[in-house]
């Protein structure tokens, strides 16, 4: 008796991440389906995770590699929507009888626009898809009626039919593990630069800009702890060193057991001698448990910066967003605790939230900077299925959006970006996007110490100092390349097609490994190319700043400022080590008053003992040898996102007799 040939089921996800070969979403779909004996016997499931950058040629190659599929299922996010739906169109054009199924939070509950945009799609699955997809396959095999399957929309006699909603999956053990079953081979896990992983589902918060809680308002449901421990054992044993394990919980650290999970990760990393990057969405209202978890992971060299999620510090903005925020006093206490433990942090801010003015935006940035934090500022993306995306809300707040890249130098990540509302003009929005580049360039890296001293001794706000440096870059910077790049930032956010990538590549050459915030990368690379060029640029910037402040009546202590500047200039050696592949050392001399100020603010490591240095703290810095091989593009973006901290990543020597450069 001849066995029936299995029917091909192709599961597809396009990813914006380089080197990712593992999809937790597709893994769940396959694992839950093949656990059903009927489906396992009837279908041959194949997972395809493809990078978006492959373009049309890669899509054609993917289709050419398939036999005629029985079903093609795609998981759709805002960043891969266009590419996913185009693949679906080509599938239907080649194989009209193939069933095309889509799901994901960008299309869930969006049946009218989805089927208008992509009439070639057969079925849209709303919400959690694992059990719905299993039921769909049974119906397809039996050529049954889709009316009995809850939580889907589909074509029926030329009309889109939407069935009643499906119940949320309360028992997550119904979702079969793709890690503890042979869904992914050892080689596939070993070959992936990132593994996305869940320990629970749901979010108790109702943020109006977020799909996770705002649209679903779901209780937190937990996977079994024994299952988690077993899955982590296999993952950490197989993952390559320096790969990222992204714990995709909405609020890691919100549950008491999350500390056990973190302890298990540390133990497994030691057992298998793995240095991984553990990344996650930390609980929105950070608490002492998060401090303990984060310090544990950081001590094990398993994590970068910890998120302090604020989005805004304006009470009215937060009220509109249905968001309860970290109290300012608690926020400052958390920063102090993390600083004491030498754990880096960054603070998420969103520019463009309804109710936010340019002034209140700057006030929020100032709160972070003056407290010693690291702001990471994102534009507001209008996501489907959130309160912000409702027509009544958009009308009430006069929201204006533009379909454009949220990061103008990465044209693949297109979204509906909020560019104006009743409290923010389009000019405000562009200026805010421009400001964040100058702020990051100067406050986080090039003039961090000098700006701290000027701010503390004069009382002038950090954001005011950064805005003056923004103007310096545009009009008075002695380097014409830097002026041209700085000017292109504003031009590009007004019109994304005006990004001058030829100019950026002239500055940055072939150093772009990650196509994100390329203006910033180009500015930084140009600024640190040579020791003399860096010193001249930073001295010119400080001279400009101090002259403007003096003209406004502020008294600037140039001895303190110039001492801090010597440390800023020395710190750029770590950037040149990455840029040029050469190690060098640099000396600095900071007056004791300035040094103590920088230690208290967390700008230099508190572990440095300068007690025997007298009235002036002198020393030498150099980059650890591994920085010769550390790509400048990757390091620049780690600084942008708050993980990289040049003054903490350098090696320091403070004694009177300084050692020669190591390595």
N, C-alpha and C positions, 0 to 999 in steps of 0.2 A: 504494500500500500504506500503510495507516494504522499508525503506530507505536503500540506499547502504552504506556498511561499508566503513569508511574512510581508505585511504591507508596510512600506516605509513611512515613518512619521519623523519629520524634520523639525527640530526645536532650535530657534535662532535668536541670538541677541547680538546687537551691535553695541560695542563699548567704546567710550572715549579714552579709556585707559590703555597705555602701552603695555604689552606683554601679558595681558590677562587672558587666561584660557579656561577659567572656571566661572560658571554662573550658578549662583545658589538658586535662583528662580527656576532655571531650566532643570537643574538637578532635582529639585523638589517635584517638578512635573513628571520627569522620567521615573524617579524612584517610586512615587506613589502609583504611577500607572503600571509599572512592571511588577509591583507587588500583587497586582490583580492577575490571577492565573489565566483568565480569558484573554486579557490584553497582552500579557507576556507571550502567549502562544500565537496571537494573531498579528502583532505589530513589531516592527524593528525600529527602535527609537535611536535617533542620532542627534547629538548636540553639536551645534556650530556657534562658537563665540568668535566674532569677527571685529577687528578694529575698524572704526569708521573711516580712517584715513585711506583705506584701500581704494575707495572710489568705484566708479562704474565697472572698471576692468575686473576688480576683485569680486563684485557682485555677479558678473557674468561667469567668472571662473567657478564661483560657488554653485550656481545653477547648473553649469555644465557637468559638475561632479556628481549630480544626483540622478538616480533613476526616477521615473515618474513617481512623485510622492502621493501617498494617500491623504495625508494631512500635513500642512505647514503651520506651525504656531510661532508667533513672535511676541516677545515682551517689549512693550513700548514705553519709553520715557520721553520727556520733552526734547532731550538732546539727540535721540535717534529716531524720532517720529518720521521725519521725511524719508530717511533711508529705509526704514522698516516698511513703510507703506509702499514705497517704490518697488522694493523686493516683492512684496505681496502682489503688486500689479503684474510684475513680470512672471511670477509663478502662475497666476490665473491666465495670463496670455499664452504661456507655453502648455499648461495642463489645465484646461477648463474644468475638468472633473475633480480636481484637487480641492479639498476643503481648506480654506484659509481662516485661521483663528487668531485673534489678537487679544491681548490683555495688558494690564499695567496701569499705573496711576495717572498717566497722561490721557488715556482713552476711557478709563473706567467711568461709567455714568455719563458718557459723552456720545451717546448713540446717534443723536441727530447730526451733529457736525462730523462725526467720524464716518458714518455711512454716506453722507453727502460728499465728503472729501475723497473717500475710498470705497466706492460702491462694489468693488471687486472683493472686499472682505465678506466672508460668509457669516462669521459669528464673532461677537464681542463678549468677552467674559468680564463681569464686573467684580471688583474686590478680589478676595483670595481665590486663586484659580486652581489649586491642586485637585480638590474633589470635583469641581465643575468640569475640569478638563477630562478627568477619568470618566465621568458620566457622559460627556460628549462623545468620547471615543466609542463607548458601548453603543450609543445611539447611531453613530455613523456606521459602525459595523453591521448593525441590525437594520439600517435604513429606517430608523424609527422616527417618532415625532419629537421634535425638540421642545414642544410645549410643556413637557413634564419636568424640564430641567430648570430650576430656579437660578436667578442671578445672571441671565444671559440676554443679549439682544441678537436678532438674526433676521435674515430675509425670509419672507413667506408670501408667495404669490405676488412678488413685486412690492411688498410693503414690509417695513421694519417692525418687527414685533419685539416687545420687551416683556419678559416674564417677571413675576414678583421677585423681590430681593431674596437672596439666599441668606440663611443664618450664618453668622460669623462662626468660625471653627473654634469651639471652646476647648476641645481636647486636642492639643497639638500633636499628640502621638498618632493621630490619624494621618499626619503628614510624615511619610517615610523618609528616613535619613538618606541623603545622597552620599554620605561619607561612610556610613557603616554598611552600605550595600555596594555592589560592584558597578555603580554608575560612572564613577571616575576612576581611571587607573592610577596607579602610583606615579606613572610618568606624567600624567596630565596635571596632577597636583604639584609635583616637583617642578613642572615647567611653567607654572603660573606666577606672575609677579605679585598678584594680590588674590587673597581669598576673602570673600564676603561671607559673614557668618552671623547667625542669629542665636541668641539664648532665650529671647522672649519676643512677643509681638504686642503692639498696642502702645498708646500714649494717652495719659489721663489729662493732658493739657488741651486747650482749645484755641491755640494761636490762629488768628484769622488769615495769616499768610501761608500756613503750612497744611499740606494734605494729611500729614501723619495723624495729628490729633484734631486739628480744626475741622476736617471733613469727616473723620470717623468717630471721634470722641470715644475711643475704645479702651476698655479696661486692659491692663497688662496681663497677658496670658503667657505661661512659662513652659518651655520645654523641660523635660525631665532632667534633673541634675546628673544622674548616672549616664544618660545618653550624651549630655554635653561633655562630661569628662572623657568618655570613650572617643567621641568625635575629635576633641582637641588633641588627644593622644596621637591619633593617626595624622592629623593635619600638621602638628608641630614636628613630628618625626620626619615627615616628607617634605615640608616646605623648604625652599632654598633660603640660605642666609640672606638677610636684608630684604626679604619679601615682606609684604604688609598683610597682617591679619586684621581686617576691618570688622569689628563687632558692630553689626548694623542694628542694634537695639536703639530705640528712640531716646532712652534715658539710662545709659549704663551707669550703675552706681545708685539707682533709685531703690533697689532691692537689697536686703541684707545679704542674700546669698551671692551677690555680685563680688563681694570680697573673697568668698571661697573660690569663685571662678578665676579671679585674678591670681590668687595664691597658686592655683593649679597650673595656670599658664606659666608662672615663674618657675615652678618646680619642673614642669616638662621641658622648658627651655634649657634649664641646667642639665637635666637628664640627657637630652639629645644634643647639647652643646650648640644651641641655635641662638643667633642674635636676630630677632625679628623686630618689625615695627608694629606695635599694637596701637591701632587707631580706633576711635569710637565716637559716638555722639554722647557726651557726658550729660548727666542729669541736669535739667535746666536750672533748678535752684540748688546750687552746689552746697554740699554739707561736709562734715568732718569725715564721713565715710569715703567720700571722693578724694579728700586730701590723703587719707591713708592708702587708698588703692593707687592713686597716681604716684605717690612717693615710693610705694613698693615697686611699681613697674619701672619708674625712672631709676631707682637704685639698681635694678637688674638690667639696665640699659635696653629696655624694651619699649620705650615710648618717647615721643618728642614732647611738644608743648600740650598743655591741658586746656581745654576750652572752658572759658567762663562766658556763658551765653547771655548776652544782654540785649542785643539788637538796637536798643535805644535807651537813653536815660531820661527821656521826657515823659512825664506822667500822662499827659493827654494822648500822646502817640501810643503808649502802651495800653491805655484804656480802649482806644479804637481797635487795637490789635488783639483784644481779649487776653492780654498777657500780664501775668503777675511776675514781676521781675525781682532780681536780687536787690535787696535794699542797699543803698549806697554805702552805709557804714559796714554792712556785712561783706559787701564786695571788697572794700579796702582791707578788711580783716583777712579775707581769703587770700588776697594778693600777698599780704604780709606773711601768712603761714606758708604759702608756696615758696616765697622768697627765702624764708628761713631754712627750708628744706632743699633749696637750690633746684626747684622744679620749675621749668619754664611754663609760662601760660600765654594764652592769647585770648582776646575778648572779641567775640563776633559782634559786629555792628552792621545794620542794613541801611543804606542810603536810599531814600525814596519812600519810606513808610508814610502812609497817609497821616497828615497832621504834622509831619516833621518839616520845619523850616530850615533854611541854611544855617541860621544862627543856632537853633537847637541841636542840629547835627554837629556843629563845631563844639557846642557845649558838651555833648556826649563824648566826642573824641578827646576833649580836654580832660574830662573826668578820668578817662583811662590813662592818658599820658601822665597827668600830674600824680596819679596814684602809683606810677611805675609799671603800668600794664602795657600790653602790646596790642593795639587795635588792628583788626583785620576787617576791612570794609568791603561789603558786597553790594551790588545793585539789587534792587527789589525786582524779582521775577514774578510775574503774575501766573501762578500755577492753576491748572484746572482743578475743579472740585474744592476750592478754598472760598472762604467768605469774600475775600478781596475780589474774586473773579465774578461775583454776582453782578448782574447789570444794575440792580438797585444800588449796590454799594459803590460801583464805579460812577454812577450818576451823582450820588450824594457827595462824593469827594472829588468830582471832576477829574477822575483818573485818565491820564493820557498814556498810551503805551506805544511801543514800536517793536516790530518784529526784527530783531537784530541780535548779534552776538552780545552776551552779557560781558564778555571780554573781547574787545574789538580786534585783538590780535590773534584770536582763535576762532575763525569763521565757522568751524564745525558746531560750536555750542550755541546755536541760535535759540532764542526764547522770546517771550512777550515781556519786554522790559518796561517798567514804569519810568517814564521820562518827565512827567509833570503831574501835578495835582493842585488842589486849591490853595495849598500852602507852599508849593515849590514850582518855580517857573522852569521852562526848559533850560534857560541860561544858568539857573541855580544848579540844576542837575549836572550839567557839563562841568561847571566849576567844582562841584563836589567830587566828581570822578577824577578830575585833574588834580585836585588837592591831595587825594589819597596817595597818588604816585610820589609827589614831592615830599609829603609827610613820611612815607615809608623810606624813601631814599635817604633823607637827611636825619630823621629822628631815630630810625631803627639801626642805621649803619654809619653813615659818613660823619655826622656831627653829633652823635648821641651824647657824648660827654660834655662838649662845649655847650650844647643847647640846655642840658640839665643845669649847668652852672649859671648860665645867663638867666634862665627861668627862675631859679631859686633865689639868686641874688638881686634881681631887679623886680620880680613879681609879674613880669610880662608873661602872658599865657603862652603855653607851648604852641597852640594852634596859630597864634599870632606870629610867632617866630617862624613856623613852617610856612605860613602864607607869604611872609616876606621873602623866604628862600624860594618859594614858588615863583614869585615875581623876578627874583634874581636870575633864576634859570631861564626865564623867558626873554629877559631884556638885557641883563648886565653880565651874564656869565662870559668869561673870556674865551671859552671853547665854542667855536661855531657849530660843531657837531652836536654838542649837548643842547645848545639853544634850538637847533633844528628839530631834534628829537622831542624836546619838551613842548615845542609848539605843535608838533604833530599829534600829541596826546589830545589836546582840545579839539583840533580839526577832526580827528578820527571819531571822537564821541559825538560830534555834530553830524558827521556823515561817515559811517563805518567803511564805505568803499574808498575813503581817502587815506586809509592806513598806508604809510609809505614804507612798505616792507623792504624795498631796495635800500632805503636810507638805513633802516635798522640793521640790515645784514652788513652794510658797509661798516657799521660801528661794531657789531657783535660777531661778524664773520660766521664761522661754522659752529659757534658755541651753543646754539639753540638746540637743546635736547628735548626740553618740554615746552611746547608752544603755548605758553601762558604768560600774560603780562609781559610781553616782549619789549614794550617801551621801557619798562622798569629794568629789565635785564640789560638792554642796550645802554641805558644811562649808567647803570652800575659798572658794567664792563669798561665803558669808556672812561669813567671817573677814576678807575683804579689801575689803568693799563701800566703806568710807570710811577715809580716812587716820586720823582720830581713833579710830574704832572698832577698827581694826587695832592701833594703838599701845596702846590701853587693854587689849585682849584679851591681847596678847603680854606686856605688862608684868605683868598679873595672873597669867599662867601662870608667868612667871619668878619672881615674888614667891612664889607658891605652892611652886614647886619648891625654891627656895633656903631657904625657911622649913622645909620638911620635911627637907632635907639638914642644915641647922643643928641641928635637933632630934635628928637621928641622929648628931651629933658630927662632921660634915664641915665644914671651913672653906672657905667660898666667897668668892672674890675678886670682890666686886660691881663693882669698877671695870672689871676685865677683862670680866666677863659683860655689864655694861651697855653697854660699848663694842661688843661683838659684837652685842648686841641692836639697837643703832642701825643696824647694817648689815642685820640681818634685816628691820627695819621698812622701811628704804629699799628693799630688794629687792622688796617687795610692789608697788611702783609698776608693774612690768611686768605684774602680774596685773590691776591696775585698768585699765591701758591696754586690755587685751583685754576686760575685763568692761564698762567704761563707754565705751570708744571715745575716751578722752581721754589725752593725753600729759601727764606731770608729771615733775618732777625732785625728788630728795630728797637730803639731806645725811647724812653719817655721820662719826663720829669714833671710831676704834678705837686703843687703846694699842698701841704697837709690838709688845710681846710677844704680844698677842692676834692682831695682823695676821700676824706671822710664823708663828704656829701655824696659822692658817687657810690660808695659802699652802702650807705644808708638807703639810697634810692634803688639799689639792686642793679645798677648799671655795670658794676664790676663785681666779681665774686667776693662774697663776704668771707670766704675761707682764706683769702690772701692775708698773710700776717705782715703788716707794715710797721709793727710796733717799734722797731729799732731804726726807723728811717729818718727820724728828726723832723724838721720843718718842711722838708721836700721829699716826697716819695719818688725814688728813681728805680728804674728797672728795665728789663728787656722782655720782649714778647717774640714768639715765633709760632708757626703753624706746626702741629704734629705731622710727621712724615706722610701719613695716609692722605693728607689734603692735596698732595701732588696729583693724586689719582681721582680726586673728588670733583666731578663736573661742576663748573661755575654756574651753569644754568640751574642745576638741581639745588645747589647751595643758595643761590640768589632767591629761589622760590621758597626754600625752607625759612629764610629770613622774612620774606613777605608774609608767610603764614605763621610766624612766631616761634618756630622750632629752632631755626638757626640763630645763634647769638655769638657773633664774632668775639666779643670780649670775654665770653665764657668758654668758647671753643679753643681759644689760643692757650699756649703754654706761657706761664709767667715765671720770671725769676726776679726777686726783689733784693737779694743780699748785696752787700757792697762789692763783692767779687763775683761777677756774673759768669756762668758757664758758657762755653762755646755752644754754638747751635747743634742740637742733637740731630742725629740721623745724617 
